[in-house]
Amino acid sequence: MKDIEIKGMISAHTIMAASVLMATVLPLLFVDGFSVYGTHLVWLYSVSGAVAAVNITVYWLLGISPPSKKNTLSYKVSKAFRSCLYFILSCFLFHTVVVLYGAPLLESALETFSFAVLLSTFTTLRCLCILGPNVQAWIRVFSRDGAMSVWDTSLQITTACSMIGAWLGAFPIPLDWDRPWQLQIGVAHLGMNKGHISKNQVWPVSCTLGATFGFLTGLVVAPLWIHWHRKQLTYKSK
């Protein structure tokens, strides 16, 4: 493993982390009354768009994406179409999972789907950028000892951190803190009484913040973990 790969990863992750910061700060100049809590969906889509644009641009410039077997226009269009399709399917899949965990089915559906878009941006989009629309490659990377490069290992870590962050973000919701962002997600399976929930409470603030902090944590942890274990990590073609 070359140190230049780790340095390249640190640079890429720094740019991605900076995009989250810029997506939080720049709307203050253009959106009246903008705040992470007060205009949460605006912030959510601002972060999703910034992270998506930076991921696609950085990985394209670094040449991380797997080489195309064909160089024809039709093949590139087909690949782009399948990537978009996988991302959309991922959004619906995350939406379904969150509903199964207790989110309202119809009420706040837009908020729930927006949360799913954010999770897909932190996870599925990175899979598409690094591995392409290749489900077999995705299964390989997330199987035991399936990583074939430092970028595969980085993908494993950032995806896990994003998912864990989103999961941990649901824990404060049913607690009796009387905070306006504590809604009913997770109430059903945690055995709480929905009658104690205020109608003015906002979903999914804590989960989106948890996922975002988890993603940022993964961006920091991944290169550090790879650097500390670089002598033990051996990547072989499979």
N, C-alpha and C positions, 0 to 999 in steps of 0.2 A: 504494500500500500504506500503510495507516494504522499508526502506532506502537502504537495500542491493540490491534491484532491480535497484534502481537509480544509485548506485555505480557501479554495474555491467554494466549498460548501458554506464556510463561515461568511464569506462575502455575500453569497446568495441569500442565506438566512437573515443576514443583517438587513438587506434590502427589503425582504419580505416583512420583517418586523417593523421596519420604518414605514412600510405602506399602511400598516394598521394604524400607526400613530398619525400619519398624514390624513388618512380617511376619517380620523376622529377630530383633527384640528381644522382642516380646510373648510368643511361645511359651516364652521362658525362664521366664515367670511361671506357666505352666500345664502344661508338659510336663517331666516329670522327665528329667534328663540330656540335655536338648535341646542340639544343636549343629549347625552347618551340615554338618559332616562326619559326626558320629556318628549323627544322625537325619536323614539327607539328604533322604529322600522327604517327611518331615514339613515340612522347610523348603521344599522345592520346591513342594509344594501350598499351603503358606502364602503363598508369594510369588505363585504363579499366581492364587490366590483373591483376594488383596489387590489385585493389579494389575488383574484383571478387574473387580472391584467398583468401583474408583476410575475406571477408563477409562469404564465404562458410565455412572456417575453424573456425572462431569465433563463428558463430551461431551453428555449429555442436558441438563444445566443450562446449558451454553454454547450449546446449539442448533446444534451443529456438524453433526449428522446431516442428510442431505438431506431436504427436506420431502416428506411423503407425498402422493401424488396423490389418495389416497382417505383418508377419515377414519372409515371404518366399522370396527366391531369385528372383523369377519371378515378384513379386509385386514391389520389390526395383528397378529392371531393368525397369519395366514399369513406375514407378514414375520418375526415372532419365530421361527416354526418353521423357516423357511428359513435364518435366521441361525444357529440351533442346529445345523441339519444341516450347513451349510458349515463350522462350527467343528469338528464331529466328523470330517467328511471330511478337514479339514486335519490333524487329529491323526493319522489313519491314514496320510495322505500323508507327513508328516514321519517317522513311524515306519518306513515302507517305505524312504524315502531313507536314513535312518540305518542300517538293516539292510544295505542295498546297499553302504554305505560301510564295512561290516565289523563292525557290532554283532552279538552273538549272536542267532540267529533265535528260539530257544526259551528258552535260558537268559537270565535277566535281562530277560525280555520286559516285565515290569511297569516296571522301571527305564527301559527304552528308551521305552515308551509315555508314561511320566511326563515324560521329557525332551521328547517330541513335544508334550505338552500345554503345557509351558512355552513352547516355541517358538511354538506357535499363539497363546498368550496375548499374546506380545510382538509378533506380526505380524498374523495373521489377525483376531484380535479387534479390533485397532485399525482394520483395513480395514472391518470390519463397523460399527464405531462411527462412522467418518467418512464412508464411502461407502455403507453399507448392503449388503444381499445382492445386489449388482449386479456380476456378473463383468465385464461390459463396462467399467464404471467402473474396476474394478481394473486391467484391461489398459491402459486409457487412462493412468492415473496412473503406472504403471510403464513406460510407453513413453517414448521421447525427447520432451522438451518437453510432457509430458502433464499436468503439474500445473496446476490451475486456481485454487488458493488456497494460502495459507501452510500450511494444514493438510495439503494434499496433499504439499507439499514436505517437511513434517515427517514424514509417513508414509513417504516414500521414504527419508529419512535414518535414522530409527529402525529400520526394517525391515532396511536394509542393514547397519547396525551390529550388530544382533542376530544376523543370519546369519553375519557375518564373525567376531563374537566366539565363536559356537558352533564355527565351523570352526577358529579358532585354538586353542580350548580342547582340541582333539583332539591337537595337536602334542606336548604333554608326555607323553602316555599311553605310547607305545612306548619312551620314553627309559629308560635303565637307572639310575633314581634310587632304586629299591626303595621307592617311596612306595606306601601301601596304596590310593590312589585311582587308580592307573595300571592300567587293565584292558586288554582286548584290542581295544577299538574302534579301528579304523584299522590294526590290526596286519597284517591280510591284505594290504591294498593298499600298505602301507609296507614290505612284505617282511621283517617281523620274525618271529622264531621264537616261536610261541605256547607252546612248552614252557618258556620263561623266565618266563611269567606266573604269579603266585601265585593260588591259588583264593580267597584271602581279600581280593583286591583289589576295590575298589568302583567300580562304574560307575553313573551318568555324572557324577561330581562335577566334574571339570575342564571338561567341555563345558557343563554347566548354569551354572557360575560364569562361564565365558567369555561365554555368551549373556546372562547378567544384567549383567555389566560392559559388554558391548556395547550393551545396551538403555539402561543409564544414561548411557553415553557419547553415544548418539544423542539422548537427552533434553537433554543439555547442548549438543551441537554444533548441533542443528537451529536453535534460535532465534538462536544466534550467527552461523551461516552465513547465515541469512535476513536478519539485521540488517546484516551486512557487504555483502551483495549486493542490498539492497532497491531500489537505484536501477536495477539491471540486470534485476531480476525484474519482469516484466509478465504479469499473469494475464488471459487473455481467455476468454470463454465459447466452448465448442466444440460 
